[in-house]
């Protein structure tokens, strides 16, 4: 589909989904801008288009669009920052400061070149800064929660945690919701975390979200949801969620969370008394973490397997 017809396509998709205009544009652009877009009288920037497509459960790579020099710089910066964020989350405490500083410099550059009314890019910047934390370490529970709520309300002004099912979400907004649930989970507030995760998965199913295009978020949410259930000793439910996430990842070729799904099941089966099944899953998780060079998780799962079952990997595999 040609870029000049994006507005027409968005309007058709919105009507098919029986959505009001404000259900799609709220927090992303003005009513006037959205009306002009639907009538092919204006073409907003790429971040705005992408956010609108996400709200309609459409992949942004379905459409061809010529990028301006500014949009190209923003696109390159975001991909580079995403890489730094992944490295930061896997890095040791010793290596994190350098990665954090590099990412913050890129975020500052991104903030300088973005349009001042680009709420979508600003939301991305704030969400990433929250993940990177402060120089002295992560934000405390309340700081992180308040900052995440501020971030999601940049594009969903009326957002309420008690009314998750009343809004539509872009990929970035779902990522922020995942971070909010993770914040509760790490604080030991498992009831709140489980509630958010379950509502997010229900949202994906209820709104017929195109799973192949949202698979990374689905698997990440399933992974963290299963962890929260396991922490709450809901072992059978945790296994069910982890197995489903594992199956979807394998079906659509996304293996990033696969070792995590196996590790969760291994721990749950141990506490359910099925030690042979637990051992088999632990070994699989260890080898996969080793294969993807995730040394931190590899060591953690090794230690957990030894503490639970007294088992070690052979010397040649360590």
BAPASE-615809 format. One line per 10 residues: number of its first residue (from 1); for each residue x, y, z of N, C-alpha, C. Coordinates in steps of 0.02 Angstrom, whole numbers, plus 50000, padded with zeros to 5 digits. Example, Ala and Ser with C-alpha at 12.3 -4.5 7.8 and 13.67 -1.06 7.14 Angstrom:
1> 50660:49716:50390:50615:49775:50390:50660:49835:50390; 50642:49888:50354:50684:49947:50357:50645:50002:50394
This chain:
1> 50042:49941:50000:50000:50000:50000:50044:50062:50000; 50028:50110:49958:50069:50169:49953:50060:50214:50014; 50111:50252:50029:50111:50295:50088:50054:50345:50086; 50036:50371:50026:49983:50421:50021:49915:50394:50040; 49909:50328:50045:49844:50298:50061:49841:50274:50134; 49891:50290:50173:49891:50268:50242:49829:50294:50279; 49813:50357:50269:49755:50386:50303:49691:50350:50287; 49682:50334:50225:49623:50298:50203:49621:50229:50235; 49678:50196:50238:49681:50130:50267:49667:50131:50342; 49696:50181:50376:49684:50188:50448:49610:50198:50462
11> 49577:50239:50421:49506:50252:50431:49466:50188:50421; 49483:50150:50370:49448:50087:50356:49457:50038:50413; 49518:50033:50437:49533:49987:50493:49495:50007:50555; 49494:50073:50570:49459:50098:50629:49385:50082:50626; 49356:50092:50568:49284:50078:50561:49270:50003:50566; 49314:49962:50538:49305:49889:50543:49307:49867:50616; 49348:49901:50656:49355:49883:50727:49303:49918:50770; 49260:49959:50738:49207:49995:50772:49234:50040:50827; 49287:50076:50811:49319:50122:50859:49302:50194:50842; 49295:50235:50893:49287:50306:50883:49355:50336:50867
21> 49355:50396:50836:49419:50428:50821:49462:50437:50883; 49430:50460:50938:49469:50473:50999:49499:50410:51029; 49470:50351:51015:49500:50289:51040:49569:50278:51009; 49580:50306:50951:49642:50295:50914:49692:50351:50925; 49669:50414:50921:49718:50469:50921:49734:50496:50991; 49692:50482:51042:49702:50513:51107:49772:50503:51134; 49804:50558:51151:49871:50556:51179:49926:50554:51126; 49907:50543:51063:49957:50537:51009:49959:50600:50966; 49900:50624:50947:49896:50685:50907:49829:50719:50920; 49819:50777:50891:49757:50813:50901:49701:50784:50858
31> 49640:50800:50876:49582:50777:50836:49586:50804:50765; 49608:50867:50759:49612:50898:50692:49664:50862:50649; 49722:50847:50679:49775:50812:50642:49751:50744:50619; 49716:50708:50664:49693:50641:50647:49641:50644:50591; 49597:50693:50595:49545:50700:50543:49577:50714:50476; 49628:50758:50475:49662:50773:50412:49699:50711:50386; 49727:50671:50431:49762:50611:50411:49714:50562:50378; 49656:50550:50411:49608:50502:50384:49582:50523:50316; 49582:50588:50304:49558:50613:50239:49615:50628:50190; 49674:50601:50207:49733:50608:50164:49752:50680:50148
41> 49740:50724:50197:49757:50795:50188:49820:50815:50226; 49847:50768:50266:49907:50782:50304:49943:50717:50320; 50008:50718:50319:50049:50660:50336:50092:50678:50396; 50073:50656:50456:50113:50670:50516:50181:50634:50513; 50224:50646:50562:50288:50613:50565:50283:50539:50577; 50339:50505:50566:50339:50432:50570:50319:50406:50639; 50343:50437:50693:50328:50412:50759:50253:50415:50773; 50220:50469:50747:50147:50475:50755:50111:50421:50716; 50132:50411:50653:50102:50359:50611:50111:50290:50644; 50171:50276:50667:50184:50211:50698:50140:50199:50759
51> 50133:50252:50801:50092:50245:50861:50019:50232:50844; 49994:50266:50793:49924:50256:50771:49915:50185:50744; 49963:50162:50705:49959:50094:50678:49960:50043:50735; 50002:50054:50785:50005:50010:50843:49938:50007:50878; 49905:50065:50886:49840:50067:50919:49788:50024:50881; 49799:50018:50816:49753:49979:50774:49779:49908:50762; 49830:49889:50801:49859:49822:50796:49886:49807:50727; 49917:49857:50697:49948:49850:50631:50023:49859:50637; 50063:49818:50604:50136:49827:50607:50157:49888:50567; 50203:49927:50593:50222:49988:50557:50265:49973:50496
61> 50291:49911:50489:50332:49896:50430:50289:49873:50371; 50223:49875:50378:50180:49856:50324:50176:49910:50270; 50195:49970:50288:50187:50027:50244:50254:50055:50223; 50256:50078:50161:50317:50110:50136:50312:50184:50150; 50365:50211:50178:50365:50283:50192:50435:50311:50181; 50440:50366:50146:50504:50400:50137:50519:50438:50201; 50578:50427:50228:50596:50460:50291:50632:50524:50277; 50615:50575:50316:50653:50637:50314:50720:50623:50348; 50768:50669:50341:50833:50661:50374:50824:50657:50449; 50779:50699:50477:50766:50698:50549:50738:50631:50571
71> 50689:50605:50534:50658:50541:50552:50708:50484:50547; 50752:50487:50498:50802:50435:50490:50850:50436:50550; 50870:50495:50572:50914:50500:50631:50880:50473:50693; 50816:50490:50700:50778:50465:50758:50773:50389:50756; 50760:50361:50697:50754:50289:50690:50820:50254:50707; 50875:50280:50682:50941:50251:50696:50958:50256:50770; 50943:50314:50800:50957:50323:50871:50917:50275:50915; 50853:50267:50899:50811:50222:50939:50836:50150:50936; 50857:50128:50877:50883:50060:50871:50948:50052:50911; 50990:50103:50908:51053:50100:50944:51041:50101:51020
81> 50994:50142:51042:50977:50146:51113:50947:50080:51137; 50906:50050:51095:50877:49986:51113:50931:49933:51124; 50983:49934:51082:51039:49889:51090:51075:49901:51156; 51085:49965:51173:51118:49982:51236:51076:49959:51296; 51010:49967:51290:50965:49947:51344:50969:49872:51357; 50972:49832:51304:50978:49760:51312:51044:49742:51345; 51098:49775:51323:51164:49764:51352:51164:49783:51426; 51132:49839:51441:51129:49863:51511:51095:49813:51556; 51039:49785:51533:51001:49739:51575:51039:49673:51587; 51084:49655:51541:51121:49592:51548:51190:49603:51580
91> 51211:49666:51585:51279:49681:51607:51288:49671:51682; 51350:49662:51702:51367:49659:51773:51364:49729:51803; 51361:49734:51869:51359:49799:51902:51420:49841:51883; 51476:49809:51872:51538:49845:51855:51534:49878:51787; 51501:49846:51739:51499:49871:51670:51439:49916:51656; 51391:49917:51700:51330:49956:51687:51340:50031:51681; 51381:50063:51723:51388:50136:51718:51408:50161:51649; 51455:50127:51617:51479:50149:51551:51423:50142:51499; 51386:50087:51502:51331:50076:51455:51276:50128:51467; 51262:50141:51530:51210:50190:51548:51229:50258:51522
101> 51291:50280:51530:51312:50345:51508:51307:50352:51432; 51326:50299:51397:51321:50300:51324:51249:50306:51301; 51204:50268:51333:51133:50271:51315:51103:50339:51331; 51121:50368:51387:51095:50434:51407:51117:50488:51358; 51178:50483:51332:51201:50532:51282:51159:50528:51219; 51143:50467:51198:51102:50458:51139:51030:50482:51151; 51005:50471:51212:50938:50495:51229:50936:50571:51228; 50989:50604:51252:50993:50677:51251:50993:50702:51179; 51030:50668:51135:51030:50687:51064:50961:50678:51034; 50928:50623:51052:50861:50610:51026:50812:50665:51048
111> 50818:50686:51111:50774:50738:51138:50786:50805:51102; 50847:50817:51081:50862:50879:51046:50832:50883:50977; 50831:50827:50941:50809:50828:50871:50735:50812:50861; 50702:50786:50913:50631:50770:50906:50588:50833:50903; 50529:50827:50874:50482:50882:50875:50458:50893:50946; 50448:50954:50966:50431:50969:51035:50363:50941:51056; 50318:50929:51007:50252:50902:51024:50247:50827:51010; 50305:50794:51002:50306:50722:50988:50302:50683:51054; 50241:50673:51078:50230:50639:51142:50253:50566:51140; 50250:50535:51081:50269:50465:51075:50344:50455:51087
121> 50384:50497:51055:50457:50492:51064:50477:50512:51135; 50443:50563:51162:50457:50585:51231:50442:50528:51280; 50387:50492:51267:50369:50436:51309:50424:50382:51307; 50449:50369:51247:50502:50319:51239:50565:50340:51278; 50582:50404:51275:50641:50430:51310:50633:50420:51385; 50576:50439:51411:50565:50434:51483:50564:50361:51507; 50532:50318:51467:50529:50248:51485:50598:50217:51488; 50640:50235:51439:50708:50208:51437:50750:50234:51495; 50743:50297:51512:50780:50326:51569:50761:50290:51634; 50698:50272:51640:50676:50236:51701:50712:50169:51706
131> 50718:50134:51649:50753:50070:51648:50827:50078:51667; 50858:50131:51643:50929:50143:51656:50943:50163:51729; 50892:50193:51761:50900:50212:51831:50944:50273:51842; 50964:50283:51904:51005:50340:51923:51079:50318:51927; 51125:50367:51929:51196:50348:51935:51210:50304:51996; 51174:50315:52050:51187:50276:52111:51149:50210:52112; 51108:50198:52061:51072:50134:52059:51000:50142:52036; 50961:50088:52039:50891:50090:52017:50849:50137:52059; 50794:50160:52029:50745:50200:52067:50712:50155:52120; 50692:50185:52174:50655:50147:52224:50585:50132:52197
141> 50549:50089:52231:50483:50067:52207:50437:50125:52190; 50426:50171:52236:50378:50224:52225:50401:50272:52171; 50466:50287:52168:50492:50330:52115:50480:50299:52047; 50497:50236:52041:50490:50202:51977:50416:50199:51956; 50373:50182:52003:50301:50177:51988:50274:50245:51966; 50290:50298:52002:50266:50365:51985:50290:50386:51916; 50354:50373:51901:50383:50393:51837:50351:50354:51779; 50338:50290:51790:50306:50249:51738:50234:50272:51725; 50198:50289:51778:50130:50314:51770:50130:50380:51732; 50178:50423:51747:50184:50486:51710:50198:50473:51637
151> 50240:50424:51623:50259:50408:51554:50199:50383:51514; 50161:50337:51542:50105:50310:51503:50049:50362:51494; 50044:50408:51541:49992:50460:51535:50011:50515:51485; 50071:50513:51459:50089:50559:51405:50047:50544:51343; 50031:50480:51331:49992:50462:51272:49922:50435:51290; 49912:50417:51354:49845:50396:51377:49829:50437:51439; 49808:50500:51430:49799:50545:51487:49752:50519:51541; 49702:50479:51522:49652:50455:51570:49669:50386:51597; 49730:50363:51587:49748:50295:51606:49738:50282:51680; 49710:50223:51694:49697:50202:51763:49712:50128:51768
161> 49753:50108:51816:49772:50038:51824:49712:49993:51838; 49659:50021:51865:49599:49982:51879:49554:49974:51819; 49573:50007:51764:49531:50006:51703:49573:49991:51641; 49619:49944:51648:49664:49928:51593:49627:49908:51529; 49571:49872:51537:49535:49847:51478:49496:49901:51442; 49497:49962:51466:49458:50016:51435:49498:50057:51385; 49561:50039:51374:49603:50078:51329:49634:50032:51276; 49659:50064:51223:49697:50028:51172:49770:50049:51180; 49815:50001:51165:49886:50013:51179:49931:50002:51119; 49981:50046:51113:50034:50036:51065:50085:49988:51096
171> 50135:49968:51056:50187:49923:51082:50224:49956:51140; 50240:50020:51133:50277:50055:51186:50235:50060:51250; 50170:50071:51242:50126:50075:51300:50120:50007:51335; 50118:49953:51296:50117:49886:51326:50183:49872:51362; 50238:49897:51334:50303:49889:51367:50304:49925:51434; 50274:49983:51437:50272:50020:51500:50228:49984:51551; 50172:49957:51529:50129:49919:51574:50166:49858:51601; 50206:49826:51559:50247:49770:51582:50296:49792:51636; 50325:49851:51626:50373:49878:51676:50337:49895:51741; 50275:49919:51737:50237:49934:51798:50224:49870:51837
181> 50203:49817:51801:50190:49753:51834:50254:49725:51863; 50309:49732:51827:50374:49707:51852:50395:49745:51914; 50380:49809:51916:50396:49850:51975:50359:49823:52037; 50295:49808:52029:50256:49779:52084:50285:49710:52104; 50302:49669:52054:50326:49602:52068:50391:49603:52108; 50437:49647:52089:50501:49652:52123:50494:49677:52195; 50440:49714:52206:50427:49740:52274:50391:49689:52316; 50372:49632:52286:50336:49581:52323:50261:49591:52323; 50237:49640:52284:50165:49653:52279:50138:49611:52222; 50133:49545:52235:50119:49497:52182:50047:49500:52158
191> 50001:49516:52201:49931:49521:52181:49922:49574:52127; 49953:49632:52137:49948:49686:52088:49982:49667:52023; 50041:49635:52028:50078:49616:51968:50040:49565:51927; 50014:49514:51961:49976:49461:51926:49914:49490:51892; 49881:49537:51924:49822:49568:51896:49838:49605:51831; 49893:49643:51831:49913:49680:51771:49932:49633:51715; 49973:49582:51730:49995:49535:51679:49935:49498:51648; 49890:49475:51691:49833:49437:51665:49789:49481:51621; 49780:49545:51640:49741:49591:51599:49775:49606:51532; 49841:49610:51533:49878:49622:51471:49869:49564:51421
201> 49875:49503:51446:49866:49445:51402:49793:49441:51378; 49746:49457:51422:49676:49458:51401:49664:49511:51349; 49698:49568:51356:49692:49622:51307:49714:49598:51238; 49770:49563:51235:49796:49538:51171:49746:49491:51139; 49716:49447:51179:49668:49399:51153:49602:49433:51134; 49577:49475:51178:49512:49508:51168:49511:49552:51106; 49567:49586:51093:49568:49633:51038:49598:49603:50974; 49606:49537:50974:49630:49503:50915:49694:49534:50889; 49740:49549:50935:49804:49577:50916:49841:49527:50872; 49872:49551:50818:49908:49508:50773:49971:49482:50809
211> 49967:49420:50832:50019:49393:50875:50089:49393:50844; 50097:49372:50781:50165:49373:50754:50199:49441:50758; 50160:49494:50752:50189:49562:50754:50197:49589:50825; 50169:49555:50874:50174:49575:50944:50205:49520:50986; 50239:49474:50953:50262:49414:50987:50312:49429:51042; 50358:49476:51030:50409:49491:51080:50377:49515:51145; 50326:49558:51139:50291:49583:51198:50251:49527:51231; 50218:49485:51190:50178:49430:51217:50223:49383:51258; 50281:49365:51230:50326:49319:51265:50355:49351:51328; 50374:49414:51323:50402:49448:51382:50350:49453:51438
221> 50289:49472:51420:50235:49477:51469:50221:49408:51500; 50218:49356:51457:50205:49289:51482:50260:49266:51529; 50323:49282:51512:50380:49263:51553:50376:49295:51622; 50365:49360:51623:50362:49396:51687:50299:49377:51727; 50244:49363:51692:50183:49341:51724:50195:49274:51759; 50228:49227:51725:50243:49162:51754:50288:49168:51815; 50336:49214:51813:50380:49225:51870:50340:49249:51931; 50295:49297:51918:50254:49324:51973:50209:49269:52003; 50181:49227:51961:50140:49171:51986:50182:49123:52027; 50243:49108:52003:50287:49062:52040:50307:49092:52108
231> 50321:49157:52109:50337:49189:52172:50280:49183:52222; 50219:49185:52196:50160:49178:52238:50141:49106:52251; 50185:49060:52233:50175:48987:52244:50115:48959:52205; 50097:48992:52152:50044:48967:52108:50079:48928:52051; 50108:48872:52070:50154:48837:52025:50120:48808:51963; 50062:48779:51970:50028:48750:51912:50009:48804:51861; 49983:48861:51887:49965:48916:51842:50027:48944:51808; 50082:48948:51846:50145:48974:51817:50169:48929:51760; 50164:48864:51770:50184:48817:51718:50141:48825:51656; 50076:48833:51665:50031:48841:51608:50048:48904:51568
241> 50061:48959:51603:50078:49021:51568:50146:49015:51532; 50195:48985:51567:50261:48976:51537:50259:48930:51476; 50220:48876:51481:50215:48830:51424:50183:48863:51364; 50132:48904:51377:50098:48939:51322:50146:48988:51288; 50182:49026:51329:50230:49073:51300:50284:49036:51261; 50307:48980:51287:50358:48940:51253:50332:48915:51186; 50271:48890:51185:50241:48864:51123:50233:48919:51070; 50211:48978:51092:50202:49033:51044:50269:49056:51016; 50320:49059:51060:50386:49079:51037:50414:49031:50986; 50407:48967:50998:50432:48916:50952:50392:48919:50886
251> 50326:48926:50892:50284:48927:50833:50302:48983:50785; 50318:49042:50813:50330:49100:50771:50404:49120:50767; 50448:49077:50794:50520:49088:50786:50551:49141:50829; 50524:49152:50888:50554:49200:50935:50577:49161:50997; 50643:49152:51003:50671:49108:51054:50703:49146:51112; 50697:49213:51114:50732:49253:51164:50714:49232:51235; 50650:49220:51248:50628:49203:51316:50626:49128:51329; 50645:49088:51280:50639:49015:51287:50676:48987:51348; 50740:49004:51359:50774:48977:51418:50740:48999:51483; 50713:49060:51484:50677:49084:51544:50614:49043:51557
261> 50577:49027:51504:50517:48986:51511:50535:48918:51539; 50589:48889:51515:50611:48823:51539:50632:48826:51612; 50668:48880:51631:50691:48887:51700:50633:48895:51749; 50582:48932:51729:50523:48941:51771:50488:48874:51783; 50479:48836:51728:50447:48771:51735:50488:48724:51778; 50554:48727:51771:50598:48684:51811:50589:48697:51885; 50588:48761:51904:50580:48778:51975:50511:48756:52000; 50459:48768:51960:50391:48751:51981:50383:48675:51990; 50410:48637:51942:50405:48564:51948:50443:48538:52009; 50498:48572:52026:50534:48552:52087:50489:48559:52148
271> 50457:48617:52154:50414:48628:52212:50351:48586:52211; 50333:48560:52153:50276:48515:52148:50298:48442:52160; 50363:48431:52172:50388:48365:52188:50407:48322:52128; 50406:48350:52068:50424:48312:52008:50496:48327:51990; 50542:48295:52027:50613:48314:52023:50646:48293:51958; 50627:48236:51929:50657:48215:51866:50640:48265:51810; 50578:48284:51806:50557:48333:51756:50592:48400:51768; 50598:48419:51831:50631:48481:51849:50704:48479:51826; 50739:48424:51839:50810:48418:51820:50819:48424:51745; 50776:48391:51707:50780:48393:51634:50773:48465:51608
281> 50725:48501:51636:50712:48570:51614:50769:48617:51636; 50797:48605:51694:50853:48645:51717:50913:48638:51670; 50928:48576:51651:50984:48565:51605:50973:48600:51539; 50912:48595:51512:50896:48628:51449:50905:48704:51455; 50880:48733:51509:50885:48805:51519:50958:48827:51524; 50998:48788:51561:51069:48805:51569:51105:48805:51502; 51094:48753:51462:51129:48749:51398:51107:48805:51350; 51044:48824:51353:51020:48878:51309:51050:48945:51331; 51051:48958:51396:51082:49020:51420:51156:49022:51400; 51189:48965:51404:51259:48962:51383:51266:48976:51309
291> 51220:48948:51269:51223:48956:51196:51214:49028:51174; 51172:49066:51211:51160:49135:51192:51206:49183:51230; 51254:49154:51267:51305:49194:51301:51277:49240:51354; 51224:49218:51388:51196:49256:51443:51227:49228:51507; 51287:49252:51523:51326:49225:51578:51292:49234:51645; 51258:49292:51654:51225:49306:51718:51171:49254:51733; 51126:49243:51686:51072:49194:51697:51098:49123:51698; 51150:49110:51658:51181:49043:51658:51205:49025:51728; 51241:49071:51760:51266:49059:51828:51209:49053:51879; 51160:49096:51870:51103:49096:51917:51066:49030:51914
301> 51051:49005:51854:51014:48943:51848:51056:48883:51871; 51121:48886:51857:51166:48833:51883:51161:48828:51959; 51165:48886:51992:51163:48888:52065:51095:48863:52091; 51042:48885:52058:50975:48864:52079:50966:48788:52072; 50991:48761:52017:50986:48689:52005:51024:48649:52058; 51082:48676:52077:51123:48641:52128:51088:48645:52196; 51061:48704:52213:51028:48713:52278:50966:48668:52283; 50928:48663:52229:50866:48624:52231:50879:48549:52226; 50923:48529:52179:50929:48459:52161:50998:48430:52174; 51046:48473:52193:51114:48448:52204:51149:48428:52140
311> 51126:48455:52083:51154:48437:52018:51200:48490:51991; 51251:48467:51953:51297:48513:51920:51304:48493:51847; 51321:48542:51805:51337:48527:51736:51406:48494:51734; 51420:48453:51684:51487:48425:51677:51538:48481:51666; 51600:48470:51685:51651:48522:51683:51659:48551:51613; 51654:48509:51561:51665:48535:51493:51610:48583:51471; 51553:48585:51506:51498:48627:51486:51497:48694:51524; 51540:48700:51574:51538:48761:51616:51580:48816:51584
